[in-house]
Amino acid sequence: MSWPSAEDRVGNWVEDRVDVGFRLGPSPHEGVIARRLFPVQLVTCASLDYVRKNGAPKTLADLQSHRCSVFRHPATGAIVPWRVKVGEDTAEQPVVPALCTNDEILELEAVLAGKVIGQLAGVTAAPPIRSGRLLPLLAEHTVDRGSYFVYFGSRTSQPARARAFIDLAVQRLVDNREYVLTDRELRAVKGAKSRVPREIPAGVARIPDSRQGC
């Protein structure tokens, strides 16, 4: 009996005999069927401790005065730029990186620890934001990076277990609100900021030039 296996990589769909795949964005392979699951938000956020010490950015320009984290693509090594919504368009937002990593969990831990402001995927940011451990910032600039999809080949030639798995994934994940923050949740920072002690300096705090970059 053969057992299913899972790998975190982009391979050759045909040569690897893949039954089911998950991917952010369109598939690089032709002839596969795609089913959209849920959108992926890019959420700028920080811990309450960070905001207490440094204030919160009020505009995109204010980010230049804050410690920010950036993600380095694990496959290419390239730094993934922050992307933000500006009006009806999406633009790249330059930041001064105090942390550069290709480990999403390490980045999340740094943001939770109050070391940096991060731009995290909504699926990563949603649980700590809902529990009050992180505050969403600059909500009006939150953008959808794309969507997660499940990919598969012809249903008629699939093993029964693959068809059952696809059906379960679609049932559990399509437009699942657990992974997507609502506009109300993104703008909840206004209420949270009102509870921050008054000794927090108004505006944006400057970060010393001695911070480390990538």
MARSE-999952 format. One record per residue (C-alpha): chain; z, y, x. Coordinates in Angstrom, 3 decimals, always signed. Each point is the difference from the previous one (the first is absolute). Layout:
N
<pt mol="A" pz="Z" py="Y" px="X"/>
...
This chain:
214
<pt mol="A" pz="+0.000" py="+0.000" px="+0.000"/>
<pt mol="A" pz="-0.883" py="+3.464" px="+1.315"/>
<pt mol="A" pz="+2.364" py="+2.894" px="-0.568"/>
<pt mol="A" pz="-0.911" py="+3.650" px="-0.477"/>
<pt mol="A" pz="+0.448" py="+2.333" px="+2.963"/>
<pt mol="A" pz="+0.239" py="+3.775" px="+0.298"/>
<pt mol="A" pz="-1.174" py="+2.257" px="+2.824"/>
<pt mol="A" pz="+0.202" py="+3.768" px="+0.481"/>
<pt mol="A" pz="-3.426" py="+0.731" px="+1.446"/>
<pt mol="A" pz="-3.594" py="+0.764" px="-0.921"/>
<pt mol="A" pz="-2.101" py="-3.082" px="+0.682"/>
<pt mol="A" pz="-3.312" py="-1.422" px="-1.074"/>
<pt mol="A" pz="+0.270" py="-0.871" px="-3.676"/>
<pt mol="A" pz="-2.539" py="-2.838" px="+0.139"/>
<pt mol="A" pz="+0.761" py="-1.512" px="+3.410"/>
<pt mol="A" pz="+3.761" py="+0.058" px="-0.612"/>
<pt mol="A" pz="-0.462" py="-1.543" px="-3.464"/>
<pt mol="A" pz="+2.277" py="+2.557" px="-1.614"/>
<pt mol="A" pz="+0.915" py="-0.590" px="-3.634"/>
<pt mol="A" pz="+1.914" py="+3.227" px="-0.709"/>
<pt mol="A" pz="+0.505" py="+3.229" px="+1.914"/>
<pt mol="A" pz="+1.876" py="+3.259" px="-0.467"/>
<pt mol="A" pz="-1.252" py="+3.249" px="+1.434"/>
<pt mol="A" pz="+0.466" py="+3.742" px="-0.180"/>
<pt mol="A" pz="-3.390" py="+1.355" px="-0.977"/>
<pt mol="A" pz="-3.405" py="-1.645" px="-0.252"/>
<pt mol="A" pz="-0.706" py="-3.386" px="+1.534"/>
<pt mol="A" pz="-2.138" py="-0.069" px="+3.160"/>
<pt mol="A" pz="-1.714" py="-3.162" px="-1.259"/>
<pt mol="A" pz="-2.764" py="-0.348" px="-2.548"/>
<pt mol="A" pz="+0.009" py="-2.483" px="-2.827"/>
<pt mol="A" pz="+3.716" py="+0.098" px="-0.790"/>
<pt mol="A" pz="+1.579" py="+1.004" px="-3.293"/>
<pt mol="A" pz="+2.552" py="+2.817" px="+0.043"/>
<pt mol="A" pz="+2.762" py="+0.744" px="-2.481"/>
<pt mol="A" pz="+1.880" py="+3.273" px="+0.354"/>
<pt mol="A" pz="+3.778" py="-0.392" px="-0.015"/>
<pt mol="A" pz="+1.692" py="+3.410" px="+0.396"/>
<pt mol="A" pz="-0.520" py="+3.346" px="+1.769"/>
<pt mol="A" pz="+1.624" py="+0.706" px="+3.366"/>
<pt mol="A" pz="+1.661" py="+3.394" px="+0.194"/>
<pt mol="A" pz="+0.731" py="+1.850" px="+3.241"/>
<pt mol="A" pz="+3.463" py="+1.465" px="-0.520"/>
<pt mol="A" pz="+1.559" py="+2.570" px="+2.317"/>
<pt mol="A" pz="+3.744" py="-0.603" px="+0.050"/>
<pt mol="A" pz="+3.230" py="+0.461" px="+1.925"/>
<pt mol="A" pz="+3.616" py="-1.026" px="-0.258"/>
<pt mol="A" pz="+2.633" py="+2.277" px="-1.506"/>
<pt mol="A" pz="+1.651" py="+0.106" px="+3.426"/>
<pt mol="A" pz="-3.196" py="+1.344" px="+1.557"/>
<pt mol="A" pz="-0.286" py="+2.683" px="-2.679"/>
<pt mol="A" pz="+3.661" py="+0.967" px="+0.497"/>
<pt mol="A" pz="-0.562" py="+0.538" px="+3.712"/>
<pt mol="A" pz="-3.497" py="+1.440" px="+0.068"/>
<pt mol="A" pz="-0.890" py="+1.243" px="-3.449"/>
<pt mol="A" pz="-3.053" py="-1.161" px="-1.914"/>
<pt mol="A" pz="-3.577" py="+1.186" px="+0.520"/>
<pt mol="A" pz="-1.172" py="+2.179" px="-2.857"/>
<pt mol="A" pz="-3.662" py="+0.096" px="+1.036"/>
<pt mol="A" pz="-2.356" py="-2.162" px="+2.038"/>
<pt mol="A" pz="+0.101" py="+2.598" px="+2.769"/>
<pt mol="A" pz="+3.767" py="-0.468" px="+0.261"/>
<pt mol="A" pz="-0.544" py="-3.565" px="+1.200"/>
<pt mol="A" pz="-0.896" py="+1.378" px="+3.436"/>
<pt mol="A" pz="+3.668" py="+0.949" px="+0.395"/>
<pt mol="A" pz="+1.332" py="-3.454" px="-0.856"/>
<pt mol="A" pz="+0.398" py="-3.340" px="+1.713"/>
<pt mol="A" pz="-2.586" py="-2.330" px="-1.519"/>
<pt mol="A" pz="-1.027" py="-3.605" px="+0.467"/>
<pt mol="A" pz="-3.555" py="-1.260" px="+0.349"/>
<pt mol="A" pz="-1.412" py="-3.497" px="-0.326"/>
<pt mol="A" pz="-2.134" py="-1.540" px="+2.732"/>
<pt mol="A" pz="-2.577" py="-2.476" px="-1.306"/>
<pt mol="A" pz="+1.002" py="-3.431" px="+1.341"/>
<pt mol="A" pz="-3.601" py="-1.130" px="+0.462"/>
<pt mol="A" pz="-1.665" py="+3.094" px="+1.465"/>
<pt mol="A" pz="+2.958" py="+1.876" px="+1.505"/>
<pt mol="A" pz="-1.204" py="+3.193" px="-1.667"/>
<pt mol="A" pz="+2.528" py="+2.338" px="-1.569"/>
<pt mol="A" pz="-0.421" py="+0.041" px="-3.773"/>
<pt mol="A" pz="-0.041" py="+3.645" px="-1.132"/>
<pt mol="A" pz="+2.127" py="+1.183" px="-2.891"/>
<pt mol="A" pz="-2.065" py="+0.526" px="-3.131"/>
<pt mol="A" pz="+0.973" py="+2.432" px="-2.722"/>
<pt mol="A" pz="-1.325" py="+1.309" px="-3.274"/>
<pt mol="A" pz="-1.180" py="+3.592" px="+0.124"/>
<pt mol="A" pz="-1.238" py="+1.103" px="-3.410"/>
<pt mol="A" pz="-2.402" py="-2.703" px="-1.102"/>
<pt mol="A" pz="-0.833" py="-1.073" px="+3.548"/>
<pt mol="A" pz="+1.600" py="-2.201" px="+2.646"/>
<pt mol="A" pz="+0.509" py="+1.463" px="+3.457"/>
<pt mol="A" pz="+1.455" py="-1.089" px="+3.317"/>
<pt mol="A" pz="+3.308" py="+1.683" px="+0.811"/>
<pt mol="A" pz="+0.920" py="+0.466" px="+3.670"/>
<pt mol="A" pz="+3.631" py="-0.637" px="+0.935"/>
<pt mol="A" pz="+1.925" py="+0.026" px="+3.262"/>
<pt mol="A" pz="+1.060" py="-3.638" px="+0.494"/>
<pt mol="A" pz="+3.566" py="-0.667" px="+1.051"/>
<pt mol="A" pz="-0.532" py="-3.721" px="-0.641"/>
<pt mol="A" pz="-3.151" py="-2.059" px="+0.372"/>
<pt mol="A" pz="+0.032" py="-3.673" px="-0.941"/>
<pt mol="A" pz="-2.184" py="-2.806" px="-1.323"/>
<pt mol="A" pz="+2.981" py="-1.569" px="-1.766"/>
<pt mol="A" pz="+0.367" py="+1.158" px="-3.605"/>
<pt mol="A" pz="+3.538" py="-1.362" px="-0.241"/>
<pt mol="A" pz="+1.081" py="+1.860" px="+3.148"/>
<pt mol="A" pz="-1.488" py="+3.194" px="-1.422"/>
<pt mol="A" pz="+1.847" py="-0.500" px="-3.285"/>
<pt mol="A" pz="+3.282" py="-0.578" px="+1.848"/>
<pt mol="A" pz="-0.468" py="+3.204" px="+2.009"/>
<pt mol="A" pz="-0.590" py="+1.985" px="-3.191"/>
<pt mol="A" pz="+3.023" py="-1.593" px="-1.696"/>
<pt mol="A" pz="+2.129" py="+0.815" px="+3.061"/>
<pt mol="A" pz="-0.835" py="+3.685" px="-0.313"/>
<pt mol="A" pz="-1.941" py="+0.181" px="+3.267"/>
<pt mol="A" pz="-3.375" py="+1.087" px="-1.380"/>
<pt mol="A" pz="-2.041" py="+0.906" px="-3.037"/>
<pt mol="A" pz="-2.479" py="-2.764" px="-0.771"/>
<pt mol="A" pz="-3.079" py="-0.500" px="-2.084"/>
<pt mol="A" pz="+0.492" py="-3.477" px="-1.428"/>
<pt mol="A" pz="-2.039" py="-2.158" px="-2.309"/>
<pt mol="A" pz="+1.313" py="+0.154" px="-3.543"/>
<pt mol="A" pz="+0.716" py="-3.731" px="-0.035"/>
<pt mol="A" pz="+2.347" py="+0.574" px="+2.990"/>
<pt mol="A" pz="+1.491" py="+3.307" px="-1.132"/>
<pt mol="A" pz="+0.627" py="-0.805" px="-3.661"/>
<pt mol="A" pz="+3.165" py="-2.163" px="+0.343"/>
<pt mol="A" pz="+1.965" py="+2.413" px="+2.275"/>
<pt mol="A" pz="-1.111" py="+3.026" px="-2.035"/>
<pt mol="A" pz="+1.148" py="-1.611" px="-3.239"/>
<pt mol="A" pz="+3.316" py="-0.978" px="+1.568"/>
<pt mol="A" pz="+0.574" py="+3.539" px="+1.276"/>
<pt mol="A" pz="-0.268" py="-0.849" px="+3.698"/>
<pt mol="A" pz="-3.167" py="+2.070" px="+0.462"/>
<pt mol="A" pz="-1.220" py="+3.257" px="-1.501"/>
<pt mol="A" pz="-3.696" py="+0.546" px="-0.778"/>
<pt mol="A" pz="-1.298" py="+3.262" px="+1.474"/>
<pt mol="A" pz="-3.044" py="+2.170" px="-0.722"/>
<pt mol="A" pz="-0.671" py="-2.016" px="-3.144"/>
<pt mol="A" pz="-3.019" py="+2.072" px="-0.990"/>
<pt mol="A" pz="-1.755" py="-1.236" px="+3.137"/>
<pt mol="A" pz="+0.572" py="-3.724" px="-0.605"/>
<pt mol="A" pz="-3.328" py="-1.778" px="+0.101"/>
<pt mol="A" pz="-1.251" py="-3.473" px="-0.851"/>
<pt mol="A" pz="-1.337" py="-1.625" px="+3.162"/>
<pt mol="A" pz="-1.907" py="-2.547" px="-2.006"/>
<pt mol="A" pz="+0.924" py="-3.189" px="-1.792"/>
<pt mol="A" pz="+1.056" py="-3.520" px="+0.846"/>
<pt mol="A" pz="-2.445" py="-2.689" px="-1.092"/>
<pt mol="A" pz="+0.072" py="-3.760" px="-0.254"/>
<pt mol="A" pz="-3.251" py="-1.622" px="+1.147"/>
<pt mol="A" pz="-1.358" py="-3.440" px="-0.714"/>
<pt mol="A" pz="-3.223" py="-1.941" px="-0.156"/>
<pt mol="A" pz="-1.677" py="-1.642" px="-2.949"/>
<pt mol="A" pz="+2.539" py="-1.175" px="-2.550"/>
<pt mol="A" pz="-2.034" py="-3.110" px="-0.754"/>
<pt mol="A" pz="+0.315" py="-1.319" px="+3.565"/>
<pt mol="A" pz="+3.671" py="+0.850" px="+0.526"/>
<pt mol="A" pz="+2.784" py="-2.562" px="+0.216"/>
<pt mol="A" pz="+2.275" py="+0.008" px="-3.047"/>
<pt mol="A" pz="+2.935" py="+1.247" px="+2.081"/>
<pt mol="A" pz="-2.041" py="+3.011" px="+1.174"/>
<pt mol="A" pz="-0.957" py="+0.886" px="-3.570"/>
<pt mol="A" pz="+3.642" py="-0.293" px="-1.074"/>
<pt mol="A" pz="+1.101" py="+2.241" px="+2.885"/>
<pt mol="A" pz="-2.590" py="+2.661" px="-0.835"/>
<pt mol="A" pz="+1.011" py="-0.010" px="-3.661"/>
<pt mol="A" pz="+3.657" py="+0.387" px="+0.982"/>
<pt mol="A" pz="-0.771" py="+2.842" px="+2.446"/>
<pt mol="A" pz="-1.987" py="+1.880" px="-2.634"/>
<pt mol="A" pz="+2.699" py="-0.535" px="-2.612"/>
<pt mol="A" pz="+2.805" py="+1.193" px="+2.279"/>
<pt mol="A" pz="-1.702" py="+2.777" px="+1.979"/>
<pt mol="A" pz="-2.658" py="+1.795" px="-2.059"/>
<pt mol="A" pz="+1.297" py="+3.559" px="-0.535"/>
<pt mol="A" pz="+3.545" py="-1.152" px="+0.762"/>
<pt mol="A" pz="+2.168" py="+3.137" px="-0.206"/>
<pt mol="A" pz="+2.466" py="-1.516" px="+2.454"/>
<pt mol="A" pz="-2.358" py="+0.982" px="+2.813"/>
<pt mol="A" pz="-1.141" py="+3.396" px="-1.301"/>
<pt mol="A" pz="+2.173" py="+3.105" px="-0.311"/>
<pt mol="A" pz="-0.435" py="+2.156" px="-3.080"/>
<pt mol="A" pz="-0.509" py="+3.744" px="+0.192"/>
<pt mol="A" pz="+3.531" py="+0.457" px="-1.330"/>
<pt mol="A" pz="+1.426" py="-2.179" px="+2.769"/>
<pt mol="A" pz="-1.977" py="+1.854" px="+2.665"/>
<pt mol="A" pz="+1.284" py="+3.361" px="-1.211"/>
<pt mol="A" pz="+3.607" py="-1.176" px="-0.343"/>
<pt mol="A" pz="+0.695" py="+1.559" px="+3.405"/>
<pt mol="A" pz="+0.551" py="+3.324" px="-1.761"/>
<pt mol="A" pz="+3.105" py="-1.360" px="-1.688"/>
<pt mol="A" pz="+1.139" py="-1.766" px="+3.132"/>
<pt mol="A" pz="-0.339" py="+3.129" px="+2.140"/>
<pt mol="A" pz="+2.244" py="+1.887" px="-2.381"/>
<pt mol="A" pz="+2.806" py="-2.398" px="+0.924"/>
<pt mol="A" pz="-0.368" py="+0.602" px="+3.742"/>
<pt mol="A" pz="+2.968" py="+2.050" px="+1.355"/>
<pt mol="A" pz="-0.586" py="+3.735" px="+0.200"/>
<pt mol="A" pz="+0.466" py="+0.149" px="+3.767"/>
<pt mol="A" pz="-3.449" py="-1.469" px="+0.439"/>
<pt mol="A" pz="-2.143" py="+2.780" px="+1.463"/>
<pt mol="A" pz="-2.619" py="+1.269" px="-2.400"/>
<pt mol="A" pz="-3.608" py="-0.517" px="+0.928"/>
<pt mol="A" pz="-1.194" py="-2.200" px="+2.795"/>
<pt mol="A" pz="+2.001" py="-0.773" px="+3.099"/>
<pt mol="A" pz="-1.701" py="+0.150" px="+3.394"/>
<pt mol="A" pz="+0.042" py="-3.159" px="+2.096"/>
<pt mol="A" pz="+0.581" py="+0.331" px="+3.761"/>
<pt mol="A" pz="-3.116" py="-0.341" px="+2.180"/>
<pt mol="A" pz="+1.704" py="-2.796" px="+1.938"/>
<pt mol="A" pz="-0.855" py="-2.571" px="-2.685"/>
<pt mol="A" pz="-2.092" py="-2.950" px="+1.084"/>
<pt mol="A" pz="-3.506" py="-0.536" px="-1.227"/>
<pt mol="A" pz="-2.367" py="-2.979" px="+0.106"/>
